[in-house]
Amino acid sequence: MTDEQLDPAQKMMKSLLGKLYTILMGGDSSAPASTDSFVAWLAPGIPVDPNNFVFATKGTAGKTGDETRALLDQALDFSRLVNMLPDASGVIGLDHQKATFEQTGEMLWNAYSNALNYSQVAAGDLTPDQKAKIDKFRSLLWTTKEQTNIVTGEVTTIAIEGPVLAAYNDKMASALEATTIYNNKRISAMNADDSAIVQDWALNADAYRAKVKAANAAWVSGGYKNEVNDMNAYIDQVTRRSLTLMKDHLLNQYEAGKLNHPIYGDFYITAPVAAGFAKSNGWTKFTFKESNTDSYDRSETNAWDASIKGGYGLFSAGGGSSGSIGQETATLDVTGFDCSFELVQVPISRPWFSPEFLKLKSWRFPNGGLLSDGNRPPKNGSLIGYPTTCVFVRNVRMNFNELHKADSKFTQAIKANATVNYGPFVSGNADYSRSVAENKSSTKVSDGGLEIPGMQLIALKCALLPMAPNPDPSIKQWS
């Protein structure tokens, strides 16, 4: 669908996402945009309970059987949420989401397992010094610990971040927060009709820029940013001679990341970096008004395509507390549109996953096969990229004409507590069940418009793989 074919509601949502995309991805010398990532919008977004991240600080071994099961429930849901493979179109629709929770869809851990188990790697001889250095680097980046299951008494070894990588991820999260605030202030001031926003930027731009600089400097000094990059570069260089030992280590690390839910089976531990984010005050305020539409209607909404699916300008509704009202779609009257919410970006930690391995030139599939063709956008491959960062919003507020029409199906659906979504924002009952819990977003419609106070996951920032595998033609020995 071209921009000229968009109706006002579609154009409004595309413009809002265009502004949000620019904030998420950067775009000037202080916060440059990444060339190897894109945003996958969830359509609709997924309600999330702020209390469901205790596992990220406590682990999955509780003091009682009930606590252990609850922590496993939390870990399972988050793992399935953020390990769905992204869609190159830039939109992850409901069918894709359902497949993830029903375990009929392709998950990151399955694609990664295939790469590890069915690949050939360079086979050569490393010196004792090279082996020792690689082992040292691995232990700094990833390690393991023993954990006792209070229910069964079984002692298992699980993978966790090493001390250097833990510091790296912590400082990266702080740098990401500072960058989000900076981008939001800069982009908002460029097209704001609120003088206070423009004045804030005029007076405080240097301070916001300094915070980005300081956060990135702390990432280098206290978060070992350069050292982690150097370690990965060394491993890449040395393992072009032999990747055998590293592959064995990665297979063991992968197995150590596996957990077993008593009902839903195996999954791989995945956690948000900075686990206390859900209840923190460090969220960024985002605003968008009807008057901003023309400023952003030509903006990108993902890395390679300025268009979005037409459904983003429509609402869908179905199933409410007063009984099913059926499926409805209709164009919204978005005159007077005014939207605000709080936003946070949260990096994802996977101790069982090594994207660095996938980028190495010292492995191949013996019978062909492709993870990614490396194109932008990717056209072929079973693993074009992987989610790296969650984009959460909370306290969503919207106001536009449709909400004040007595005969509006949109408003009637909300009041019936049906699932209603406009773009990535969802209210009411989710029309699919989570693995172990069904989170609902409470919604209120008043003279002031629509209020959705709960948290939602609305997007995943994803890293793109280069062409993989892309073996070095000089390698002659494979195993």
N, C-alpha and C positions, 0 to 999 in steps of 0.2 A: 504494500500500500504506500503510495507516494504522499508527501506532505500535503499536496494540493487536494488529495482525496479525504483527508482527515476531517471529521466533523468537529465542532467546538470542544466537546468533551474529550475526544481523542487527542486533539491538539493541546489541550490544557494539561493532560497527563504526560504527554510526551515532553512538553516544556518543563514540567516539574522534574521529571526524571533526568532531563538534560542538565538542569542546574545541579541536581543531586549527584549525577555522574561526574561532573566537573569537580565538585567538592571531594568526592571519594578518590578520584584518580589524579588530582593535581593539575599543574599546567603553567607554572612560571619558574624562574630560576631558583627561587627559594624552596619550592615544592614541585619538582618536575614530574610530569606524567610518566608512568611506566609504559614501555613499548611491548612488554611481554606479559600483559595481563588484561583481563576484561571483567566486566560485571555481569553476572547472571542473575536476573531479576526473578523472584519467585512470584508466580501468578496462580493463586493468591499467596500472600504472606502466611506465615505459620505462627499462631499464638504460642508464647513461651512463658512459663511460670518462673518468676525470678528466684523462687526457692529451689529450682531444679539443678543448681550448680554446686551443691555441697560436695559432691563426689570429686570435684576438681581440686579441692583443698584437703579433703579427708581421705581420698582414695576410695576403694570399693570394699574394704574390709571394715565392717562396723563392729560394735561391741556386742551386739545381739544379732540373732538371725533376722529379725524384722528390719533392723537398721541396715544390715548387709544387703538384703533384698531390695530395700528402697534405694540404696546407693547404686546397686547394679541397674535398677530400673532407669535411674537418671543417666548413668553412663551409656546405657544402650540407646536411649532416645537421642541423646546428643550425637553419639557416634553415627547413627543412621542419618541424622539430619545433615551433617556436614561432610559425609563421605559419598553422597550421591554424585555420580559423574556429571559434570556440567554440560549444558547444551550449547553448541556453538552458535545457535541463533541468538543467544543472550537472554532467553526466557525459559525458565524451568516451570512447566505447566503442572496442573493438578494431577494429570495422569502419571507423570514422572514421579511426583511426590508420593502418590499412592503406592506406586511400584516399589519405591524405596522402603516404605514402612511395612509393606507386605512381603518384602524380600524377594520380589520377582524381577526387580530392576538390577542393572549392573552397578556394583559398588566399587569404590576405589581400591579396597583391599583385595578384591578378586582380580582386577586388572593388574595390580602390582604383583600379586602372587604368580600370575602367569608369566610376567616378565622375569621374575626370579627363577622360577622352576623350569621354564622351557627355553631358557637362553643358553647360548654358548658364550664363554668369556675368554679373554686373552690368557694364554698359558705360557708363562716364562719363569725365569728365576729371579727372585728378589734377593738382595743382600740382607744379612742379619740386621744391619743398621736400618735399612728401609722398612723391614718388617716391624722392628721395634718402634720406629717413629709412627707408622700407621696405627699400630696398636695403641700408642699413647694418644694420638689424635682422636681415635674412636672413643676411648674412655673419657676424654674430656667432653665429647659431644653427646655420647649416649652411654648409659650404664644400665645395670639391672639391680633389683632388690627382691628379697623374699617376702611373700605375703601369705598370711594364714587365713584360710576361709573358716570363719567362726561356725558355719553350719556343718561343714564336712570335716573340719580339722586338717584338710589337705593344705600342704605348703607348696606354693607355686612361685616361680620366678617370673617377674614382670619387667618389661622395659620401661625406663624412665629417662628423662633428660639428664645429661651430665652437667657438672657445675658450670662449665663455660657456656653451653647452649642454653641453660636455664637463665643465666645472666643476659645472654644475647636476646632471648625472647622477651624478657622483662623490659629491657631498655628499648627494644623495638616497639613494644606496645606503647610506651610513653612517647616515642617519636611519632608514632601514628596518631596519637591523640592530639599532639601539638600541631601536626600537619592538618588534621581535620578542622580544627578551630581556625587556623590561618586561612585555609581555602574557603571556608564558609564565610568568614569576615570579608575576604577579598572579593569573592564572587557576588555576595549580597550587595556590597557597596557599589559595584559596577553598574547595577541596574535597579537600585532601590528607589522607591518613592517615599521612603521614610528618612527625613533629614537626620535623625539620630543615628541611623546605621551608617550613613555617609560620613557624618561627623566623627563617629567612633573610629572609623578607618583612618580618616585624616589625622586624628590625634594619636592613635595607638598602633598604626601599622608597623612602625619600627619595633614596638614591644612584641607584637605577635610574631614578627619575623625573627626577632631575637630568641623567642621561645623555641621556634623550630630549629634554629641553629644550635641552641644550647642542648636541646633534646637529642639531636643527631651527634653532637660532640660527646654527650654522655654515653650514647650507644657505642661510640668508638672507644672511649676511655674505660668506661665501666662495664660495657656490654660486649667487649671483645669482637666488635664488628669486623675489623680488619684481620684479626687473628683467625676467625672462623672462615673468612673468605680465603685466607692463605692456606689453611689446613685443607680445605676442599680442593684448592688448586693443586696442592702437592699430591693429594690422593689421586686426582685426575691424571697428573703427569706420570706418577710412578706406576699406577695400575694399568697403564697402556702396555706394560710389559707382562704383568700378571694380575688378573683380577680374581683368581681362584680363591685366595684366602679371604678377600673382602666379601665375595659372594657368600661363602660359608658363614661369615659373621652376620651378614644381612639376613640370611635365612633364619639363623638362630634368633636374631633380634625381632624378626617378623613373628616368629612363633611365640616369643616372650610377650608380645603385645596382645595376644589373644586372650579373651575372657569368655566364660561360658555362662549364659543366663539359663536358669533352671527351666524356663518355659520356652524362650525364643532362640536358644542355641548360641552359636559362636558369634562374636563380634570383636572388633579391635579397638582398644582403648584410645580415646581421642578426647582432648580437653581444651577449654578456652584458656588462653594465656591471660593472666590477671583475673582470677576466678571471682573476685568480688565486684566485678564491673556491674552486675545486674542491680545492685543496691547502692551504687556509688552516686555521687553528685557530679561526676566528671563527664556528663553527656553534653553534646553540642546542640544548641537551639537552632532549628531550621525553620525558615518561613518562606512562603510563596503566595503571591496574590495574582489575581486576574491581570493586573497591569504589567506583570512580569512576563506574560505569555510570549509576546513578540520578541522579547530579548533572548529567549531560549528555544524558540520553536525550530531553529536550525541546528541546535546543539546535538552532539552525539549522545546516544543513550547506552551504547557499548563501544568497543574499541574499533569496530570496522563498519558499522552500519547505522546511519542516522534515523532509520525507520524502526518502528516497533509494531508488534502485532495489534491489529485493529481492536481486539478485545480489551485493550487497556483503556479505551474510551467508553467502554460499556460496563454496566454492572451485571453481575450474575447473582441469583438468589435461589435458595431452595431449602426446605426443611426447617421448620421453626417450632417453638414450644407449643404453639397453638395448632400444630398439625402441619403437614406438608402443604405448601402453597405452590408447588411445582417449580419448574425452572423458568425464569423470566430473564429476558435481556431487553434493554431499552436504552436509548440515548438519553443522557442526563442534561438538564438545563443547568449549566455551570456558571451562569451569569452571577457576578459578585463573588467569584471563588476566592476563598481565603483559607490557607492551610498552614498549620504549624505542628511541629513535633520535635522531640529530642532524639538525637542520633548518637550512636557509638559504633566504632569499628573494633572488633576483637579478633586478634590473630588466633590461629588454630595450631595446637601442638599434637603431633603424632609420633610417639617414640618408636614405632614399628616401621616407619616409612622413610625411605631415603630417595628424594627426588634427584639428588646428586648422581645416584647410580644410573638413573634413567637417561641422564644427559651425557654420560661418559661415552667415549668412542671405542671402548674396549669390550663391547658385548654385541651380540646379534642373535636373531632367531635363525636356527639352522635351515628351516624350511620356508623362510620368508615370513612375512607378517609385519605389521606396522602399528606402533602406538600412536604416532602422529606424523603427518606429512610435512609439518613445519610451516605450512602456508598460513597467511594471515588474511582472512579467517581460515582455520583448518577445514579441509574438505574430506579427508580420510584419516582413519585411525581409531583404535579402540580406547585410547587414553590421550585425548588432545590436551588435557590439562587437569588441574585439580584445585579444589577450593583451598584458599590460604587464610581468608579473613571473613568473619561473619559481620553483616551489617544489620544491627538491631535498631528499632525505633520504639518509642513509648510516648504515652500522652499525646496521641494523635488528635488533632482538632481540625475540623473542616466546616466551612459554612458556604453555602451557595443556594441559589433559588430553589432547586429541586427539593431541598429539605423542608421547605415551607409551603409546599403544595399539598393540600388535603387529599387529593386523589393520586398522589405519587406512589407507584408500586415500589419504588426504591425505599421510601420512608415507611411504607406499610410493612415491607419485608424486615426492616430493622426493628420495628416495634414488635413484630411477631417473633423476634429473636432468631430469625433465619440467618444462614450464612450469606453475607453480602460482601462483595469485594468491588473496589474501584481501583484499577491498577494493582499494585502489590499490597494495598491496605485491606485488611479483612476485619469484619465485625461479626458478632453473634456466634453461633455454633459452627465449629469446623465440620465439614461434611465427610471427613474421613477420620478414622481412629488412629491414634498413635499406638505404638507397640504396647505400651503399658499404661498410658495415661492419655486423657483427652483434655487438652487445655482449651479453655474457652475465653474469648475476649468479651468483656462486658461493654455494653454500648449504651449511650444516652443521647437522645435527641431532644433539644430544647430550643428556645428562641435564639440562643447563641449558636446553634448548629449541632453538629455531630461530635461526640466525644468518645474516644476509645482509649481509656487510661492504661491498659495493659501493654506488656511487651510483645513485639512481633519480630520475627526474622523475615526481612523483606528482600535480602539479596546476599549473594556470596561473591566476594572478589576472588578471582581464579587466576592462577599462574598458567601460562601456556608453555607447553613443551616445545623445544626445537624439534627438528626432524629426529625421530627415535624409532628404532635404533638407526645409528649413522656410523657404522664401524669404520675405523681407520684402515684404509687399504694396505698399509704397510705391515699390518699384523698378519703373521703367517701361521701361528700356532693357536689353536682353539681347543677348549675342553668343555 
